[in-house]
Amino acid sequence: MKEELKRLGCKERELLARAKGDPAKVTIARRLRTESTMTLKWVAERLHMGAWTYVWNLLAAQRTKGQRSRV
């Protein structure tokens, strides 16, 4: 997570001020899910994104968007 925060030029405490669905938070959430065994519940709590189901929907929407652009 620290690598992604550094890449985005953001500090962890700044995540509190960002919206639940902020693109930077979604990027970090996606990376945490693909590169670790952290649960969606943990990711949602750690990144202050609301319910884990909201995070799941955001990540699913990104996957769908990515599949459409490849076609």
KOLGU-4560 file (N, C-alpha, C; in nm, 3 decimals, padded with zeros to 5 digits):
<recs>
<n_xx: 00.083 n_yy: -00.119 n_zz: 00.000 ca_xx: 00.000 ca_yy: 00.000 ca_zz: 00.000 c_xx: 00.087 c_yy: 00.126 c_zz: 00.000 mol: A seq: 1 type: MET>
<n_xx: 00.196 n_yy: 00.121 n_zz: 00.074 ca_xx: 00.283 ca_yy: 00.239 ca_zz: 00.080 c_xx: 00.340 c_yy: 00.273 c_zz: -00.057 mol: A seq: 2 type: LYS>
<n_xx: 00.374 n_yy: 00.169 n_zz: -00.136 ca_xx: 00.426 ca_yy: 00.193 ca_zz: -00.270 c_xx: 00.323 c_yy: 00.267 c_zz: -00.356 mol: A seq: 3 type: GLU>
<n_xx: 00.200 n_yy: 00.223 n_zz: -00.347 ca_xx: 00.094 ca_yy: 00.284 ca_zz: -00.428 c_xx: 00.067 c_yy: 00.427 c_zz: -00.382 mol: A seq: 4 type: GLU>
<n_xx: 00.068 n_yy: 00.451 n_zz: -00.252 ca_xx: 00.049 ca_yy: 00.586 ca_zz: -00.200 c_xx: 00.161 c_yy: 00.678 c_zz: -00.250 mol: A seq: 5 type: LEU>
<n_xx: 00.282 n_yy: 00.627 n_zz: -00.247 ca_xx: 00.397 ca_yy: 00.707 ca_zz: -00.293 c_xx: 00.383 c_yy: 00.736 c_zz: -00.442 mol: A seq: 6 type: LYS>
<n_xx: 00.344 n_yy: 00.635 n_zz: -00.520 ca_xx: 00.328 ca_yy: 00.651 ca_zz: -00.664 c_xx: 00.222 c_yy: 00.757 c_zz: -00.696 mol: A seq: 7 type: ARG>
<n_xx: 00.116 n_yy: 00.760 n_zz: -00.614 ca_xx: 00.007 ca_yy: 00.855 ca_zz: -00.635 c_xx: 00.036 c_yy: 00.992 c_zz: -00.572 mol: A seq: 8 type: LEU>
<n_xx: 00.144 n_yy: 01.001 n_zz: -00.495 ca_xx: 00.178 ca_yy: 01.127 ca_zz: -00.429 c_xx: 00.080 c_yy: 01.161 c_zz: -00.318 mol: A seq: 9 type: GLY>
<n_xx: 00.040 n_yy: 01.060 n_zz: -00.244 ca_xx: -00.063 ca_yy: 01.075 ca_zz: -00.141 c_xx: -00.013 c_yy: 01.014 c_zz: -00.011 mol: A seq: 10 type: CYS>
<n_xx: -00.059 n_yy: 01.069 n_zz: 00.100 ca_xx: -00.026 ca_yy: 01.012 ca_zz: 00.231 c_xx: -00.150 c_yy: 00.942 c_zz: 00.285 mol: A seq: 11 type: LYS>
<n_xx: -00.127 n_yy: 00.844 n_zz: 00.371 ca_xx: -00.238 ca_yy: 00.763 ca_zz: 00.421 c_xx: -00.344 c_yy: 00.847 c_zz: 00.491 mol: A seq: 12 type: GLU>
<n_xx: -00.302 n_yy: 00.947 n_zz: 00.566 ca_xx: -00.401 ca_yy: 01.030 ca_zz: 00.637 c_xx: -00.488 c_yy: 01.111 c_zz: 00.542 mol: A seq: 13 type: ARG>
<n_xx: -00.436 n_yy: 01.136 n_zz: 00.420 ca_xx: -00.513 ca_yy: 01.209 ca_zz: 00.320 c_xx: -00.631 c_yy: 01.128 c_zz: 00.267 mol: A seq: 14 type: GLU>
<n_xx: -00.623 n_yy: 00.996 n_zz: 00.284 ca_xx: -00.733 ca_yy: 00.911 ca_zz: 00.237 c_xx: -00.864 c_yy: 00.944 c_zz: 00.307 mol: A seq: 15 type: LEU>
<n_xx: -00.855 n_yy: 00.989 n_zz: 00.431 ca_xx: -00.975 ca_yy: 01.026 ca_zz: 00.505 c_xx: -01.052 c_yy: 01.139 c_zz: 00.437 mol: A seq: 16 type: LEU>
<n_xx: -00.979 n_yy: 01.231 n_zz: 00.377 ca_xx: -01.041 ca_yy: 01.349 ca_zz: 00.315 c_xx: -01.098 c_yy: 01.318 c_zz: 00.177 mol: A seq: 17 type: ALA>
<n_xx: -01.058 n_yy: 01.207 n_zz: 00.118 ca_xx: -01.106 ca_yy: 01.173 ca_zz: -00.016 c_xx: -01.239 c_yy: 01.099 c_zz: -00.009 mol: A seq: 18 type: ARG>
<n_xx: -01.314 n_yy: 01.108 n_zz: -00.117 ca_xx: -01.444 ca_yy: 01.040 ca_zz: -00.126 c_xx: -01.425 c_yy: 00.889 c_zz: -00.122 mol: A seq: 19 type: ALA>
<n_xx: -01.531 n_yy: 00.818 n_zz: -00.083 ca_xx: -01.525 ca_yy: 00.672 ca_zz: -00.075 c_xx: -01.486 c_yy: 00.609 c_zz: -00.208 mol: A seq: 20 type: LYS>
<n_xx: -01.535 n_yy: 00.662 n_zz: -00.316 ca_xx: -01.509 ca_yy: 00.604 ca_zz: -00.447 c_xx: -01.401 c_yy: 00.675 c_zz: -00.526 mol: A seq: 21 type: GLY>
<n_xx: -01.317 n_yy: 00.751 n_zz: -00.459 ca_xx: -01.209 ca_yy: 00.825 ca_zz: -00.525 c_xx: -01.125 c_yy: 00.729 c_zz: -00.610 mol: A seq: 22 type: ASP>
<n_xx: -01.091 n_yy: 00.768 n_zz: -00.732 ca_xx: -01.013 ca_yy: 00.680 ca_zz: -00.820 c_xx: -00.881 c_yy: 00.631 c_zz: -00.759 mol: A seq: 23 type: PRO>
<n_xx: -00.815 n_yy: 00.714 n_zz: -00.680 ca_xx: -00.690 ca_yy: 00.672 ca_zz: -00.616 c_xx: -00.717 c_yy: 00.559 c_zz: -00.518 mol: A seq: 24 type: ALA>
<n_xx: -00.826 n_yy: 00.568 n_zz: -00.442 ca_xx: -00.860 ca_yy: 00.463 ca_zz: -00.348 c_xx: -00.895 c_yy: 00.334 c_zz: -00.422 mol: A seq: 25 type: LYS>
<n_xx: -00.965 n_yy: 00.346 n_zz: -00.531 ca_xx: -01.002 ca_yy: 00.228 ca_zz: -00.609 c_xx: -00.877 c_yy: 00.161 c_zz: -00.665 mol: A seq: 26 type: VAL>
<n_xx: -00.782 n_yy: 00.241 n_zz: -00.711 ca_xx: -00.656 ca_yy: 00.187 ca_zz: -00.763 c_xx: -00.581 c_yy: 00.110 c_zz: -00.655 mol: A seq: 27 type: THR>
<n_xx: -00.575 n_yy: 00.167 n_zz: -00.536 ca_xx: -00.507 ca_yy: 00.101 ca_zz: -00.425 c_xx: -00.581 c_yy: -00.026 c_zz: -00.386 mol: A seq: 28 type: ILE>
<n_xx: -00.713 n_yy: -00.020 n_zz: -00.381 ca_xx: -00.794 ca_yy: -00.137 ca_zz: -00.346 c_xx: -00.771 c_yy: -00.250 c_zz: -00.446 mol: A seq: 29 type: ALA>
<n_xx: -00.769 n_yy: -00.216 n_zz: -00.575 ca_xx: -00.748 ca_yy: -00.317 ca_zz: -00.678 c_xx: -00.612 c_yy: -00.383 c_zz: -00.661 mol: A seq: 30 type: ARG>
<n_xx: -00.511 n_yy: -00.302 n_zz: -00.636 ca_xx: -00.376 ca_yy: -00.357 ca_zz: -00.620 c_xx: -00.367 c_yy: -00.445 c_zz: -00.496 mol: A seq: 31 type: ARG>
<n_xx: -00.427 n_yy: -00.401 n_zz: -00.386 ca_xx: -00.426 ca_yy: -00.483 ca_zz: -00.264 c_xx: -00.494 c_yy: -00.618 c_zz: -00.287 mol: A seq: 32 type: LEU>
<n_xx: -00.602 n_yy: -00.617 n_zz: -00.361 ca_xx: -00.675 ca_yy: -00.742 ca_zz: -00.386 c_xx: -00.599 c_yy: -00.836 c_zz: -00.479 mol: A seq: 33 type: ARG>
<n_xx: -00.527 n_yy: -00.781 n_zz: -00.574 ca_xx: -00.455 ca_yy: -00.868 ca_zz: -00.668 c_xx: -00.319 c_yy: -00.913 c_zz: -00.617 mol: A seq: 34 type: THR>
<n_xx: -00.259 n_yy: -00.834 n_zz: -00.528 ca_xx: -00.124 ca_yy: -00.866 ca_zz: -00.483 c_xx: -00.116 c_yy: -00.913 c_zz: -00.338 mol: A seq: 35 type: GLU>
<n_xx: -00.230 n_yy: -00.929 n_zz: -00.273 ca_xx: -00.227 ca_yy: -00.974 ca_zz: -00.134 c_xx: -00.349 c_yy: -01.064 c_zz: -00.107 mol: A seq: 36 type: SER>
<n_xx: -00.356 n_yy: -01.110 n_zz: 00.015 ca_xx: -00.470 ca_yy: -01.193 ca_zz: 00.056 c_xx: -00.568 c_yy: -01.114 c_zz: 00.144 mol: A seq: 37 type: THR>
<n_xx: -00.557 n_yy: -00.983 n_zz: 00.144 ca_xx: -00.645 ca_yy: -00.901 ca_zz: 00.226 c_xx: -00.789 c_yy: -00.914 c_zz: 00.179 mol: A seq: 38 type: MET>
<n_xx: -00.880 n_yy: -00.918 n_zz: 00.274 ca_xx: -01.022 ca_yy: -00.929 ca_zz: 00.240 c_xx: -01.075 c_yy: -00.793 c_zz: 00.196 mol: A seq: 39 type: THR>
<n_xx: -01.187 n_yy: -00.796 n_zz: 00.126 ca_xx: -01.251 ca_yy: -00.672 ca_zz: 00.086 c_xx: -01.293 c_yy: -00.591 c_zz: 00.208 mol: A seq: 40 type: LEU>
<n_xx: -01.334 n_yy: -00.660 n_zz: 00.314 ca_xx: -01.373 ca_yy: -00.590 ca_zz: 00.436 c_xx: -01.254 c_yy: -00.512 c_zz: 00.493 mol: A seq: 41 type: LYS>
<n_xx: -01.137 n_yy: -00.576 n_zz: 00.497 ca_xx: -01.017 ca_yy: -00.510 ca_zz: 00.548 c_xx: -00.981 c_yy: -00.391 c_zz: 00.460 mol: A seq: 42 type: TRP>
<n_xx: -00.984 n_yy: -00.412 n_zz: 00.328 ca_xx: -00.950 ca_yy: -00.305 ca_zz: 00.234 c_xx: -01.044 c_yy: -00.186 c_zz: 00.253 mol: A seq: 43 type: VAL>
<n_xx: -01.174 n_yy: -00.213 n_zz: 00.261 ca_xx: -01.274 ca_yy: -00.106 ca_zz: 00.278 c_xx: -01.249 c_yy: -00.027 c_zz: 00.406 mol: A seq: 44 type: ALA>
<n_xx: -01.219 n_yy: -00.097 n_zz: 00.515 ca_xx: -01.194 ca_yy: -00.029 ca_zz: 00.642 c_xx: -01.065 c_yy: 00.050 c_zz: 00.637 mol: A seq: 45 type: GLU>
<n_xx: -00.960 n_yy: -00.010 n_zz: 00.586 ca_xx: -00.828 ca_yy: 00.054 ca_zz: 00.584 c_xx: -00.825 c_yy: 00.178 c_zz: 00.497 mol: A seq: 46 type: ARG>
<n_xx: -00.896 n_yy: 00.173 n_zz: 00.383 ca_xx: -00.897 ca_yy: 00.286 ca_zz: 00.291 c_xx: -01.014 c_yy: 00.381 c_zz: 00.313 mol: A seq: 47 type: LEU>
<n_xx: -01.097 n_yy: 00.351 n_zz: 00.414 ca_xx: -01.212 ca_yy: 00.436 ca_zz: 00.448 c_xx: -01.305 c_yy: 00.450 c_zz: 00.327 mol: A seq: 48 type: HIS>
<n_xx: -01.347 n_yy: 00.333 n_zz: 00.275 ca_xx: -01.429 ca_yy: 00.331 ca_zz: 00.154 c_xx: -01.573 c_yy: 00.288 c_zz: 00.181 mol: A seq: 49 type: MET>
<n_xx: -01.611 n_yy: 00.276 n_zz: 00.305 ca_xx: -01.748 ca_yy: 00.234 ca_zz: 00.334 c_xx: -01.758 c_yy: 00.082 c_zz: 00.341 mol: A seq: 50 type: GLY>
<n_xx: -01.870 n_yy: 00.029 n_zz: 00.299 ca_xx: -01.895 ca_yy: -00.115 ca_zz: 00.307 c_xx: -01.812 c_yy: -00.192 c_zz: 00.205 mol: A seq: 51 type: ALA>
<n_xx: -01.778 n_yy: -00.315 n_zz: 00.240 ca_xx: -01.699 ca_yy: -00.398 ca_zz: 00.149 c_xx: -01.774 c_yy: -00.424 c_zz: 00.020 mol: A seq: 52 type: TRP>
<n_xx: -01.906 n_yy: -00.427 n_zz: 00.026 ca_xx: -01.985 ca_yy: -00.451 ca_zz: -00.095 c_xx: -01.972 c_yy: -00.334 c_zz: -00.193 mol: A seq: 53 type: THR>
<n_xx: -01.958 n_yy: -00.214 n_zz: -00.141 ca_xx: -01.936 ca_yy: -00.096 ca_zz: -00.225 c_xx: -01.802 c_yy: -00.108 c_zz: -00.298 mol: A seq: 54 type: TYR>
<n_xx: -01.701 n_yy: -00.151 n_zz: -00.226 ca_xx: -01.569 ca_yy: -00.170 ca_zz: -00.287 c_xx: -01.578 c_yy: -00.278 c_zz: -00.395 mol: A seq: 55 type: VAL>
<n_xx: -01.646 n_yy: -00.387 n_zz: -00.366 ca_xx: -01.662 ca_yy: -00.495 ca_zz: -00.464 c_xx: -01.727 c_yy: -00.441 c_zz: -00.591 mol: A seq: 56 type: TRP>
<n_xx: -01.831 n_yy: -00.359 n_zz: -00.576 ca_xx: -01.899 ca_yy: -00.301 ca_zz: -00.692 c_xx: -01.807 c_yy: -00.209 c_zz: -00.772 mol: A seq: 57 type: ASN>
<n_xx: -01.727 n_yy: -00.129 n_zz: -00.703 ca_xx: -01.633 ca_yy: -00.041 ca_zz: -00.772 c_xx: -01.530 c_yy: -00.121 c_zz: -00.852 mol: A seq: 58 type: LEU>
<n_xx: -01.477 n_yy: -00.227 n_zz: -00.792 ca_xx: -01.378 ca_yy: -00.309 ca_zz: -00.860 c_xx: -01.441 c_yy: -00.386 c_zz: -00.977 mol: A seq: 59 type: LEU>
<n_xx: -01.563 n_yy: -00.432 n_zz: -00.958 ca_xx: -01.634 ca_yy: -00.502 ca_zz: -01.066 c_xx: -01.661 c_yy: -00.408 c_zz: -01.182 mol: A seq: 60 type: ALA>
<n_xx: -01.697 n_yy: -00.285 n_zz: -01.153 ca_xx: -01.723 ca_yy: -00.187 ca_zz: -01.259 c_xx: -01.596 c_yy: -00.159 c_zz: -01.338 mol: A seq: 61 type: ALA>
<n_xx: -01.483 n_yy: -00.153 n_zz: -01.271 ca_xx: -01.355 ca_yy: -00.131 ca_zz: -01.340 c_xx: -01.321 c_yy: -00.250 c_zz: -01.430 mol: A seq: 62 type: GLN>
<n_xx: -01.346 n_yy: -00.372 n_zz: -01.380 ca_xx: -01.319 ca_yy: -00.490 ca_zz: -01.461 c_xx: -01.404 c_yy: -00.488 c_zz: -01.587 mol: A seq: 63 type: ARG>
<n_xx: -01.531 n_yy: -00.454 n_zz: -01.571 ca_xx: -01.622 ca_yy: -00.449 ca_zz: -01.685 c_xx: -01.579 c_yy: -00.343 c_zz: -01.785 mol: A seq: 64 type: THR>
<n_xx: -01.541 n_yy: -00.227 n_zz: -01.734 ca_xx: -01.495 ca_yy: -00.117 ca_zz: -01.820 c_xx: -01.370 c_yy: -00.158 c_zz: -01.896 mol: A seq: 65 type: LYS>
<n_xx: -01.278 n_yy: -00.227 n_zz: -01.829 ca_xx: -01.155 ca_yy: -00.272 ca_zz: -01.892 c_xx: -01.180 c_yy: -00.375 c_zz: -02.000 mol: A seq: 66 type: GLY>
<n_xx: -01.278 n_yy: -00.461 n_zz: -01.980 ca_xx: -01.310 ca_yy: -00.564 ca_zz: -02.080 c_xx: -01.370 c_yy: -00.500 c_zz: -02.203 mol: A seq: 67 type: GLN>
<n_xx: -01.451 n_yy: -00.397 n_zz: -02.186 ca_xx: -01.514 ca_yy: -00.330 ca_zz: -02.300 c_xx: -01.411 c_yy: -00.259 c_zz: -02.387 mol: A seq: 68 type: ARG>
<n_xx: -01.309 n_yy: -00.199 n_zz: -02.322 ca_xx: -01.210 ca_yy: -00.124 ca_zz: -02.398 c_xx: -01.116 c_yy: -00.215 c_zz: -02.477 mol: A seq: 69 type: SER>
<n_xx: -01.105 n_yy: -00.341 n_zz: -02.439 ca_xx: -01.017 ca_yy: -00.435 ca_zz: -02.509 c_xx: -01.081 c_yy: -00.489 c_zz: -02.636 mol: A seq: 70 type: ARG>
<n_xx: -01.212 n_yy: -00.480 n_zz: -02.645 ca_xx: -01.283 ca_yy: -00.538 ca_zz: -02.760 c_xx: -01.273 c_yy: -00.451 c_zz: -02.881 mol: A seq: 71 type: VAL>
</recs>
